[in-house]
């Protein structure tokens, strides 16, 4: 069994699809949150008055804005059903209405975030980065970089930048999100971003950088008191998989053992057995590797 099969098996495990980690590139934002963002605009005090119109013009702008929200909700539903290309089509129509409504910033930011998340589902990470960047520009325009929404924006930008090899940019965006998370004391979300950045790096072939992010994620998870949870077990198994890919078999086996212990504590016997198998596989591959090296010396 090659490392690809190990990684694929980890990706398809039931725990991998848990609330905390949802995939190799586990983006922070879910489409339902975008829908909530759009609906929140209706509760904002006169959000569209910034257009500067009165009378019939203001009424028209309001109708256009409501049309944008309806199309965003429709796109969110399509994405939840895996129809991401159709969702992009709905969002393209929404963009026309957004312009007709005068592109009020609060609505435009939510639109760009949802469009960015849709591109992420399609693994079009350059466009993901661009769309979240447009939302980020709106926050900067209003000098609102301490807004908790920046965690969503900058966190996603960090992950997308990791996926396309822009490591320095990824850390810049992560640090933006981290500053707010530190103030909120949310180490769990920090671990979530870091682990996703790590998985993105692995997907791009940068194993050492990916492992470094995973190690930081583990520290954040331990700080949050969640080291022995299923999430902690999953993170250790991911780290073991990366080490296996890097042919550091003894360390891979050790991480799989740590993950096995945590899965056992949480009553997950299927994953416990799977980690036992991966640990023994890693040890065997390590023995083969050492034997081959001794033969050629």
C-alpha atoms as one frame of an Amber mdcrd trajectory, in Angstrom:
protein
   0.000   0.000   0.000   1.455   3.349  -1.022   1.140   6.615   0.844  -1.522
   7.766  -1.639  -3.852   5.028  -0.418  -3.162   5.904   3.209  -3.937   9.563
   2.558  -7.067   8.663   0.596  -8.250   6.359   3.377  -7.749   9.095   5.962
  -9.671  11.533   3.780 -12.651   9.216   3.501 -12.823   8.185   7.144 -15.953
   9.106   9.070 -13.943  11.271  11.441 -12.407  13.148   8.542 -15.885  14.219
   7.579 -16.564  15.486  11.104 -17.507  19.044  11.974 -13.921  19.955  12.803
 -12.130  18.630   9.704 -14.166  18.255   6.520 -11.549  17.493   3.851  -8.017
  17.958   2.595  -8.708  21.625   2.003 -11.169  22.182   4.826 -12.240  25.742
   4.266 -13.541  27.632   7.232 -16.563  29.112   5.640 -19.703  27.103   4.992
 -22.287  28.293   2.541 -25.008  28.527   5.155 -22.930  31.147   6.940 -22.916
  33.204   3.747 -26.672  32.949   3.635 -26.828  34.196   7.212 -24.506  37.040
   6.261 -26.806  38.056   3.438 -29.933  37.827   5.559 -28.254  39.909   8.241
 -28.229  42.814   5.799 -32.000  42.995   6.055 -31.697  43.618   9.767 -29.073
  46.326   9.356 -30.424  49.839   9.810 -30.944  51.220   6.270 -27.928  49.336
   4.810 -28.630  50.507   1.291 -28.871  54.221   2.037 -25.170  54.400   1.333
 -26.145  54.287  -2.335 -27.273  57.852  -1.872 -30.571  57.506  -3.700 -34.025
  58.461  -2.544 -37.549  57.664  -3.570 -38.002  55.252  -6.435 -34.236  54.856
  -6.945 -33.817  53.688  -3.360 -36.747  51.294  -3.720 -35.243  49.860  -6.899
 -31.870  49.431  -5.213 -33.547  47.598  -2.342 -35.332  45.255  -4.746 -32.056
  44.541  -6.566 -30.357  43.828  -3.239 -33.087  41.389  -2.237 -32.631  39.720
  -5.612 -28.932  39.315  -4.846 -29.730  37.680  -1.527 -32.205  35.278  -3.127
 -29.677  34.236  -5.766 -26.996  33.810  -3.092 -29.316  31.535  -1.123 -30.074
  29.572  -4.287 -26.350  29.248  -5.031 -25.711  28.093  -1.465 -28.297  25.344
  -1.892 -26.718  24.248  -5.169 -23.289  24.063  -3.581 -24.635  22.049  -0.666
 -25.793  19.522  -3.265 -22.420  19.489  -4.991 -23.567  21.548  -7.988 -20.790
  24.106  -7.730 -20.698  25.086 -11.409 -24.419  25.846 -11.313 -23.818  27.833
  -8.147 -21.286  29.971  -9.990 -23.888  30.619 -12.678 -26.369  31.821 -10.080
 -23.704  34.021  -8.509 -22.885  35.521 -11.915 -26.512  36.621 -12.187 -26.335
  37.920  -8.634 -23.329  40.049  -9.546 -25.345  41.895 -12.181 -28.031  42.688
  -9.619 -25.356  43.651  -7.099 -24.046  46.291  -9.495 -27.586  47.497 -10.152
 -28.103  47.839  -6.395 -25.032  50.078  -6.161 -22.799  47.366  -4.642 -23.389
  48.242  -0.963 -20.301  47.110   0.896 -22.015  44.925   3.477 -23.763  42.904
   0.756 -20.774  42.894  -1.587 -18.469  41.462   1.095 -20.814  38.532   1.698
 -21.126  37.970  -2.043 -17.354  37.858  -2.570 -16.948  35.472   0.367 -19.555
  33.090  -1.000 -18.074  33.230  -4.493 -14.621  32.539  -3.047 -15.918  29.513
  -1.132 -17.542  28.174  -4.302 -14.264  28.458  -6.200 -12.609  26.619  -3.309
 -14.985  23.686  -3.742 -13.844  23.527  -7.364 -10.188  23.748  -6.268  -9.745
  26.956  -8.258  -7.588  28.417  -5.530  -6.227  31.387  -7.457  -9.769  32.663
  -7.935 -10.586  31.752  -4.341  -7.760  33.991  -3.200  -8.924  36.807  -5.476
 -12.546  36.761  -4.277 -11.710  36.669  -0.589  -9.187  39.405  -1.305 -11.992
  41.596  -2.620 -13.920  41.014   0.614 -10.765  41.804   2.593 -10.381  45.097
   0.708 -13.854  46.109   1.865 -12.925  45.473   5.499  -9.715  47.477   5.020
 -11.678  50.281   3.390 -13.775  50.599   6.536 -10.747  50.160   8.822 -12.453
  47.073  10.201  -9.570  44.585  10.262 -10.413  43.565  13.840 -13.826  42.295
  12.796 -14.242  38.564  13.579 -15.254  38.079   9.930 -11.570  38.644   9.108
 -10.926  35.181  10.564 -13.122  33.756   7.809 -11.591  35.919   5.088  -7.928
  35.774   6.042  -8.151  32.126   7.117  -9.461  31.107   3.721  -6.869  33.260
   1.987  -4.118  31.557   4.011  -5.355  28.118   2.956  -5.781  29.079  -0.711
  -2.342  30.704  -0.795  -0.849  27.520   0.691  -2.523  25.464  -2.028  -0.869
  27.463  -4.825   2.543  27.687  -3.202   2.450  31.299  -1.979   3.903  30.464
   1.433   4.810  33.998   2.575   1.383  35.321   1.683  -0.209  32.361   3.449
   1.583  33.212   6.688   0.685  36.906   6.336  -3.007  36.044   6.037  -2.791
  33.476   8.833  -1.199  36.020  11.160  -4.108  38.387  10.480  -6.583  35.726
  11.512  -4.406  34.564  14.391  -4.305  38.038  15.956  -8.081  38.052  16.273
  -8.212  34.430  17.409  -5.677  35.178  20.138  -7.870  38.014  21.375 -10.892
  35.678  21.345  -8.940  32.828  22.916 -10.070  30.520  20.111  -7.179  28.064
  19.803  -9.449  25.436  18.277 -10.125  27.599  15.215  -6.421  28.392  14.975
  -5.690  24.662  14.877  -8.384  24.294  12.225  -6.778  26.896   9.954  -3.257
  25.551  10.461  -4.246  21.948   9.778  -6.036  23.035   6.605  -2.972  25.006
   5.533  -0.905  21.898   6.184  -3.204  19.719   4.092  -3.082  22.337   1.311
   0.710  22.261   1.334   0.684  18.465   1.168  -1.673  18.652  -1.798   0.828
  20.968  -3.476   3.710  18.576  -2.730   5.298  20.689   0.023   5.437  17.963
   2.666   7.876  19.583   5.079   5.919  22.831   5.143   2.687  20.865   5.531
   4.060  18.935   8.492   5.262  22.175  10.089   1.736  23.610   9.911   0.292
  20.397  11.315   2.729  20.524  14.217   1.651  24.094  14.989  -1.959  22.961
  14.766  -1.265  20.227  17.308   0.174  22.777  19.736  -2.915  24.958  19.337
  -5.202  21.979  19.855  -3.324  20.983  23.011  -3.592  24.564  24.267  -7.332
  24.372  23.702  -7.431  21.207  25.833  -8.537  19.050  22.901  -5.455  16.894
  22.421  -7.201  13.651  23.440 -10.336  14.219  21.396 -11.156  12.539  18.050
  -9.938  15.751  16.395  -6.592  15.337  18.130  -6.438  11.723  16.985  -7.200
  12.728  13.416  -4.497  15.379  13.443  -1.933  12.838  14.662  -2.972  10.416
  11.942  -2.549  13.162   9.336   0.911  13.901  10.667   1.724  10.190  10.521
   0.618  10.080   6.901   2.837  13.022   5.982   5.832  11.415   7.698   5.112
   8.195   5.811   5.139  10.137   2.546   8.485  11.641   3.559   9.817   8.101
   4.232  10.370   8.882   7.931   8.818   5.580   8.854   9.744   5.292  12.529
   8.167   8.656  13.321   5.158   7.823  11.166   4.629   4.623  13.143   4.888
   6.556  16.405   2.275   9.112  15.326  -0.095   6.358  14.202   0.349   4.745
  17.631  -0.498   8.022  19.360  -3.570   8.388  17.139  -4.589   4.786  17.877
  -4.489   5.406  21.632  -6.722   8.453  21.308  -9.205   6.735  19.030  -9.375
   3.862  21.513 -10.031   6.267  24.398 -12.902   7.748  22.404 -14.405   4.365
  21.612 -13.722   4.398  17.865 -12.684   0.772  17.319 -12.641   0.990  13.519
 -10.098   3.797  13.513  -8.204   2.115  16.359  -7.665  -0.994  14.227  -6.821
   1.115  11.173  -4.166   3.057  13.084  -2.733  -0.229  14.423  -2.435  -1.467
  10.845  -0.793   1.757   9.617   1.655   1.709  12.523   2.734  -1.833  11.719
   2.877  -1.059   8.006   5.124   1.923   8.703   7.402  -0.167  10.910   7.658
  -2.827   8.204   8.421  -0.263   5.514  11.042   1.243   7.784  12.645  -2.186
   8.248  12.691  -2.710   4.467  14.199   0.725   3.952  16.958   0.113   6.491
  17.665  -3.294   4.985  17.957  -1.836   1.490  20.266   0.895   2.710  22.538
  -1.605   4.469  22.792  -3.696   1.303  24.081  -0.759  -0.713  26.622   0.434
   1.822
